[in-house]
């Protein structure tokens, strides 16, 4: 009986979070200027969501720095689940922002006010949206490339902000064109509802990660394909388990080999399979438990097949 384990290399992705922090500060400044110029509660709600983006970006920075730490005596499997806590935190902040926006919008709905300098305010808001769109696209690509839920969530949040701003800009323009003042707070409320949906989705996804969800079907199929290529009359695999934590993937399995094999021969095969699995699935940590195929006790853990 033997166990071999290989781990994926860790990387620090916090530089992307720094980019998100700087972007959030710039965008908040631009949107607050747009609000002060126009007096639009819709633009104010948009600025408040960007404050959430800043808080979330700071949380993402901390989470990514923690996730990059190697295993230690207190956290033997590493710290990558810190990314999920960041997503939960971001989701909660989104909900708080939505509540503030709704409260502000209801007050303005009961006490409508004329908008001022709409053209200047909208131009500033559009410029802020362009910045968000570019950085959001960069973060989503980086998140998918590095399998980082934190970066992908932050990027999607920025892209949601882009569409939110687009809606607000259209609404403020229509208010200026039609003179119907209640439209401004009504759009702000619609923005808040959209933000609530985004926050709920982030909390749901991070919760699934904290519950050690299995890898997606396509990645499990890739793993099964690698193992199938090594199955023979006297070689088999069972009790295959997978999970993910942040950008890292984990698989553990039992490899059954002839009982008369030497330890070296079984180890060599396990090393070969581990290398093939890691080449097939990015950021995969592999643990192989070697057992004699002719020993009935080797099948006692056959529970998940």
C-alpha positions in Angstrom: 0.0 0.0 0.0 1.4 3.4 -1.0 0.2 7.0 -1.5 1.7 9.5 -3.8 0.7 13.1 -4.1 1.5 15.9 -6.5 0.5 19.5 -6.0 0.0 22.4 -8.5 2.3 25.4 -8.2 0.8 28.5 -6.5 0.7 32.0 -8.0 0.0 35.4 -6.6 -2.8 37.1 -8.6 -3.2 40.1 -6.3 -1.8 42.5 -9.0 -5.1 42.1 -10.8 -6.9 43.1 -7.7 -4.7 46.2 -7.4 -5.8 47.1 -11.0 -9.4 46.7 -9.8 -8.9 48.9 -6.8 -7.3 51.8 -8.8 -10.1 51.5 -11.4 -12.8 51.7 -8.7 -11.3 54.8 -7.2 -11.2 56.5 -10.6 -14.7 55.5 -11.5 -16.1 56.6 -8.1 -14.7 60.0 -8.6 -16.1 60.4 -12.1 -19.5 59.2 -11.1 -19.8 61.4 -8.0 -18.9 64.3 -10.2 -21.6 63.3 -12.6 -24.1 63.1 -9.8 -23.1 66.5 -8.3 -23.5 68.1 -11.7 -26.9 66.6 -12.5 -28.5 65.9 -9.1 -29.7 62.6 -10.6 -30.5 59.9 -8.0 -30.0 57.3 -10.7 -26.4 58.5 -11.2 -26.0 58.6 -7.4 -27.1 54.9 -7.2 -24.6 54.1 -9.9 -21.8 55.8 -7.9 -22.8 53.9 -4.7 -22.5 50.6 -6.6 -19.0 51.6 -7.6 -18.2 52.1 -3.9 -19.2 48.5 -3.5 -16.8 47.7 -6.3 -14.0 49.3 -4.3 -14.7 47.5 -1.1 -15.0 44.2 -3.1 -11.7 44.9 -4.8 -9.9 45.4 -1.5 -11.5 42.2 -0.3 -10.3 40.4 -3.4 -6.8 41.7 -2.9 -6.7 40.3 0.6 -8.2 37.0 -0.4 -5.8 36.5 -3.3 -2.8 37.2 -1.2 -4.0 34.7 1.4 -4.9 32.1 -1.3 -1.3 32.3 -2.6 0.2 31.2 0.7 1.6 27.7 0.8 0.2 25.0 3.1 1.3 25.2 6.7 0.7 23.4 10.0 -2.7 25.1 10.5 -3.8 24.7 6.9 -2.4 21.5 5.5 -4.2 21.8 2.1 -3.4 25.5 1.5 -5.4 28.7 1.7 -7.2 28.8 -1.7 -10.7 28.7 -0.2 -10.1 32.3 0.9 -11.3 33.2 -2.5 -14.8 32.0 -1.6 -14.9 34.2 1.5 -14.1 37.1 -0.7 -17.0 36.4 -3.0 -19.4 36.0 0.0 -18.1 39.4 1.4 -18.7 41.0 -2.0 -22.2 39.5 -2.2 -23.1 41.0 1.2 -21.7 44.4 0.3 -23.8 44.3 -2.9 -26.9 43.7 -0.9 -26.1 46.6 1.4 -25.6 48.9 -1.5 -28.9 47.9 -3.0 -30.7 48.7 0.2 -29.1 52.1 0.3 -30.0 52.8 -3.3 -33.7 51.8 -2.8 -34.0 54.0 0.3 -32.5 57.0 -1.6 -34.7 56.3 -4.7 -37.9 56.1 -2.7 -37.1 59.4 -1.0 -36.6 61.0 -4.4 -39.7 59.4 -5.8 -41.7 61.1 -3.0 -39.9 64.4 -3.5 -39.0 64.7 -7.3 -36.4 67.3 -8.3 -35.3 68.8 -11.6 -32.1 67.5 -13.2 -29.3 69.9 -14.2 -26.5 69.9 -16.7 -27.6 66.5 -18.0 -25.2 66.5 -21.0 -22.1 67.0 -19.0 -23.1 64.5 -16.3 -23.9 61.8 -18.9 -20.6 62.4 -20.7 -18.6 61.9 -17.5 -20.7 58.8 -16.6 -20.0 57.3 -20.1 -16.3 57.8 -19.6 -16.4 56.0 -16.3 -18.3 53.2 -17.9 -15.7 52.8 -20.6 -13.0 52.4 -17.9 -15.0 49.8 -16.2 -15.7 47.8 -19.4 -12.0 47.5 -20.2 -10.9 46.5 -16.8 -13.9 44.1 -16.3 -12.9 42.4 -19.6 -9.3 42.0 -18.4 -10.3 40.6 -15.0 -12.8 38.1 -16.5 -10.1 36.8 -19.0 -7.5 36.6 -16.2 -10.0 34.8 -13.9 -10.8 32.2 -16.5 -7.2 31.7 -17.5 -6.0 31.3 -13.9 -9.2 29.6 -12.7 -9.7 32.3 -10.1 -13.3 32.7 -8.9 -12.4 36.0 -7.2 -11.1 37.6 -10.3 -13.9 36.3 -12.5 -16.5 37.5 -10.0 -14.9 40.9 -9.7 -14.7 41.2 -13.5 -18.4 40.2 -13.9 -19.3 42.7 -11.2 -17.6 45.4 -13.1 -19.4 44.4 -16.3 -22.7 44.4 -14.4 -21.8 47.9 -13.4 -21.3 48.8 -17.1 -24.8 47.6 -18.0 -26.2 49.3 -14.9 -24.6 52.6 -15.9 -25.9 52.2 -19.5 -29.4 51.8 -18.1 -29.0 54.9 -15.8 -27.7 57.0 -18.7 -30.6 56.1 -20.9 -33.0 56.8 -18.0 -31.5 60.2 -17.3 -31.6 61.1 -20.9 -35.3 60.2 -21.1 -36.0 62.2 -18.0 -34.4 65.2 -19.7 -36.3 64.6 -22.9 -39.7 63.9 -21.4 -39.6 65.9 -18.2 -41.1 63.0 -16.3 -39.1 63.2 -13.0 -40.3 60.0 -11.4 -38.5 58.0 -14.1 -35.1 58.8 -12.5 -35.8 57.1 -9.1 -37.7 54.3 -10.7 -34.6 53.5 -12.8 -32.5 53.6 -9.6 -34.8 51.0 -8.0 -34.5 48.8 -11.1 -30.7 49.1 -10.7 -30.9 48.1 -7.1 -32.9 45.0 -8.0 -30.3 44.0 -10.6 -27.6 44.5 -8.0 -29.4 42.2 -5.6 -29.5 39.4 -8.2 -25.8 39.7 -8.8 -25.1 39.6 -5.0 -27.3 36.5 -4.7 -25.5 34.7 -7.5 -22.0 35.4 -6.0 -23.1 34.1 -2.6 -24.6 31.0 -4.2 -21.4 30.2 -6.2 -19.1 30.8 -3.3 -21.3 28.6 -1.0 -21.0 25.8 -3.5 -17.2 26.1 -3.4 -17.1 26.0 0.4 -19.2 22.8 0.3 -16.4 21.0 -1.6 -18.5 20.6 -4.8 -17.1 18.1 -7.3 -15.4 19.2 -10.5 -17.6 20.0 -13.5 -18.7 17.1 -15.7 -16.3 18.0 -18.6 -13.3 18.0 -16.3 -14.4 14.8 -14.6 -14.8 13.2 -18.1 -11.2 14.3 -18.9 -9.9 12.6 -15.8 -11.9 9.4 -16.6 -10.4 9.5 -20.1 -6.9 9.5 -18.8 -7.6 6.6 -16.4 -9.4 4.6 -19.0 -6.2 4.6 -21.2 -4.4 2.8 -18.4 -7.1 0.3 -17.5 -6.0 -3.3 -18.2 -6.7 -6.8 -17.0 -4.7 -6.3 -13.9 -4.9 -2.5 -13.5 -8.0 -0.7 -12.3 -9.1 2.5 -10.5 -11.9 3.3 -8.1 -13.1 5.6 -5.3 -12.4 8.6 -7.5 -13.2 11.9 -5.8 -12.9 15.4 -6.9 -13.3 18.9 -5.5 -12.2 22.5 -6.1 -10.9 25.3 -3.9 -10.4 28.6 -5.6 -8.3 28.1 -8.7 -7.0 24.7 -7.5 -8.6 21.3 -8.4 -8.2 18.2 -6.4 -8.6 14.5 -7.3 -7.9 11.5 -5.2 -8.2 7.9 -6.4 -7.3 4.3 -5.6 -5.1 2.5 -8.2 -5.3 -1.3 -8.1 -2.2 -3.2 -9.4 -1.0 -6.8 -9.2 0.1 -7.7 -5.7 3.4 -9.1 -6.9 4.5 -5.8 -8.4 7.4 -4.1 -6.7 6.8 -0.8 -4.9 9.0 0.9 -7.5 7.0 -0.4 -10.4 3.7 0.7 -8.9 5.2 4.1 -8.0 6.4 4.6 -11.5 3.0 4.0 -12.9 1.4 6.3 -10.4 3.8 9.1 -11.3 3.0 8.6 -15.0 -0.7 8.8 -14.4 -0.3 11.9 -12.1 1.7 13.7 -14.8 -0.9 12.9 -17.4 -3.8 14.1 -15.2 -2.0 17.3 -14.4 -1.3 17.9 -18.1 -5.0 17.3 -18.9 -6.6 19.4 -16.2 -5.0 22.7 -15.2 -4.1 23.4 -11.5 -4.9 19.8 -10.6 -3.6 18.3 -7.3 -3.5 14.5 -7.5 -3.4 11.9 -4.8 -3.1 8.2 -5.8 -3.5 5.4 -3.3 -1.9 2.2 -4.5 -3.5 -1.2 -3.6 -3.2 -4.9 -4.6 -5.9 -5.8 -7.0 -6.2 -9.4 -5.7 -6.8 -8.3 -2.1 -10.6 -8.1 -1.2 -9.8 -5.4 1.4 -8.8 -3.1 -1.5 -12.5 -2.8 -2.5 -13.8 -1.8 0.9 -13.7 1.9 0.0 -15.5 1.4 -3.4 -18.3 3.8 -2.7 -18.5 6.5 -5.3 -18.3 4.5 -8.6 
